[in-house]
Amino acid sequence: AFLARELKFLQVMDDAVRYDWNALKLRSPALPRIAPKLNLGDAFRVHVVHVTRHAKQVERLATQV
Protein backbone atom coordinates (compact mmCIF):
# COMPACT_ATOMS: atom_id res chain seq x y z
CA ALA A 1 0.00 0.00 0.00
CA PHE A 2 2.86 2.38 0.85
CA LEU A 3 4.59 1.75 -2.47
CA ALA A 4 1.33 2.22 -4.36
CA ARG A 5 0.81 5.62 -2.69
CA GLU A 6 4.37 6.67 -3.48
CA LEU A 7 3.98 5.65 -7.12
CA LYS A 8 0.75 7.67 -7.29
CA PHE A 9 2.56 10.63 -5.72
CA LEU A 10 5.28 10.40 -8.38
CA GLN A 11 2.66 10.28 -11.11
CA VAL A 12 0.99 13.41 -9.75
CA MET A 13 4.36 15.17 -9.60
CA ASP A 14 5.10 14.13 -13.18
CA ASP A 15 1.72 15.50 -14.22
CA ALA A 16 2.55 18.80 -12.48
CA VAL A 17 5.76 19.34 -14.44
CA ARG A 18 3.99 21.79 -16.78
CA TYR A 19 3.21 24.17 -13.89
CA ASP A 20 5.44 26.77 -12.24
CA TRP A 21 6.30 25.01 -8.97
CA ASN A 22 7.40 28.30 -7.39
CA ALA A 23 4.02 29.89 -8.08
CA LEU A 24 1.85 27.05 -6.74
CA LYS A 25 1.43 27.34 -2.96
CA LEU A 26 -0.08 24.93 -0.47
CA ARG A 27 -0.39 24.48 3.26
CA SER A 28 1.10 21.61 5.16
CA PRO A 29 -1.59 19.58 6.92
CA ALA A 30 0.92 19.01 9.74
CA LEU A 31 1.46 22.71 10.50
CA PRO A 32 -0.89 25.31 12.03
CA ARG A 33 -2.90 27.48 9.64
CA ILE A 34 -0.74 30.50 10.53
CA ALA A 35 2.36 28.78 9.11
CA PRO A 36 3.47 30.07 5.73
CA LYS A 37 2.44 28.17 2.63
CA LEU A 38 5.04 26.09 0.79
CA ASN A 39 5.59 26.22 -2.92
CA LEU A 40 5.13 22.91 -4.72
CA GLY A 41 8.87 22.34 -5.15
CA ASP A 42 9.53 22.78 -1.43
CA ALA A 43 6.58 20.53 -0.59
CA PHE A 44 8.05 17.84 -2.83
CA ARG A 45 11.41 18.16 -1.07
CA VAL A 46 9.76 17.91 2.38
CA HIS A 47 7.95 14.77 1.23
CA VAL A 48 11.15 13.14 -0.02
CA VAL A 49 13.02 13.92 3.23
CA HIS A 50 10.08 12.68 5.31
CA VAL A 51 9.76 9.38 3.41
CA THR A 52 13.53 8.86 3.50
CA ARG A 53 13.51 9.35 7.28
CA HIS A 54 10.81 6.73 7.71
CA ALA A 55 12.59 4.31 5.38
CA LYS A 56 15.72 4.58 7.52
CA GLN A 57 13.64 3.98 10.66
CA VAL A 58 12.24 0.80 9.09
CA GLU A 59 15.76 -0.33 8.14
CA ARG A 60 16.97 0.21 11.72
CA LEU A 61 14.04 -1.74 13.13
CA ALA A 62 14.52 -4.57 10.62
CA THR A 63 18.11 -5.08 11.78
CA GLN A 64 16.88 -5.48 15.38
CA VAL A 65 14.45 -8.27 14.58
Buried (B, 14 or more C-beta within 10 A) or exposed (E): EEEEEEEEBEEEBEEBEEEEBEEBEEEEEEEEEEEEEBBBBBBBEEEEEEBEEEEEEEEEEEEEE
